[in-house]
Amino acid sequence: MIPAPFEYARARSLEEAIELLADEEARPLAGGHSLLPVMRLRLSQPSLLVDIAGLGDLRYVREDGDRVAIGALARHADLERDPVLRASCPILAQTAAEIGDPQVRHRGTIGGSVAHGDPASDLPTVLLTLDADVVVHGPDGERVMPAAEFFTGPFETALRRQELVTELRVPKVADGVYVKFARRAQDWATVAVAAARVGGRVAVGLTSMGPTPLRARGVEEALAGGASPGDAAARAAEGASPSSDQAGSADYRRHLAQVLTKRALEQLGPG
């Protein structure tokens, strides 16, 4: 399908982008791999696209003490190859390498993926699992919030009008794994599981198991109590509300979550 008519403006600075987004129906455009498909289906009909892809100051990966700071316009391919991330938080580099195909990875951005709020997206689940912080800027300045508070519903986030995601801050985590099941290599995850050692404990996150990325709190609780990977994984679907669609039924997803969680925990290995 063809998108509804819209105006286009290319922002030359973050401040200009925020000002242009004052239009209630304006939407920011970074890589475009999340926004443009829904525009073609006319599920989103912005009156103005504010192109922020040229804001090079928001494309970086750098160490920041015991954390890694990632600019919102860092592309998936950047994350996949970045030596700082590969050394300090390899689960993010691994996950980025599994997104879509090379064309998607060379255009899609981490900030766009996070702001889109798709519960089937890979990077938001990993950020939630790592207890990452999301930095946003708007007319009132900067806000920093934990990923657990950022994702509020399917394709819904805590972003306010005129706010943009500008940075993601993740802890340095050496041990982590992302296990993803999709019908085809380039598909969204039918279900995926992130497992990582964060702050002396094992954290587990789920993709496509509810209206937002989810933490598998039952699994984490079981592991903290000394349960085996298999016994802990049996609790993977607790509190989840997966949907049924062409990729699989809700019951299938619940079963798959248990299988993939066990696999992820076995790959993670003992601490």
DANORFEN-V977967 format. One record per backbone hydrogen bond with DSSP energy under -1.0 kcal/mol. NH is the residue of the N-H (numbers start at 1). CO is the residue of the C=O. Records with the same first field share a line. If there is no record, write none. Layout:
NH->CO ; CO
//
This chain:
7->47
9->49
11->51
17->13
18->14
19->15
20->16
21->17
22->19
23->20
26->23
27->48
29->50
36->32
39->35
40->36
41->37
42->39
43->38
44->38
47->25
49->7
50->27
51->9
52->29
55->52
56->54
58->55
59->56
62->69
64->67
67->64
68->170
69->62
70->168
71->60
72->166
73->58
74->71
76->108
77->105
79->75
80->76
81->77
82->78
86->82
87->83
88->84
89->85
92->89
94->90
95->91
96->92
97->93
98->95
99->96
105->101
106->102
107->104
108->104
110->74
111->72
113->109
114->110
115->111
116->112
121->118
126->122
127->123
128->124
129->125
130->126
131->128
132->127
133->169
134->145
135->167
136->143
137->164
138->141
141->138
143->136
145->134
147->132
149->146
151->147
152->156
153->156
155->117
156->153
158->150
163->160
164->137
166->135
167->135
168->70
169->133
170->68
172->66
173->88
177->195
179->193
181->191
187->184
190->181
191->181
192->207
193->179
194->205
195->177
196->203
197->175
198->201
201->198
203->196
205->194
206->214
207->192
208->119
214->206
216->204
217->215
220->216
221->217
222->218
223->219
224->220
225->221
226->223
227->222
232->228
233->229
234->230
235->232
236->233
238->235
240->237
241->209
245->248
248->245
253->249
254->250
255->251
256->252
257->253
258->254
259->255
260->256
261->257
262->258
263->259
264->260
265->261
266->262
267->263
268->264
269->265
//
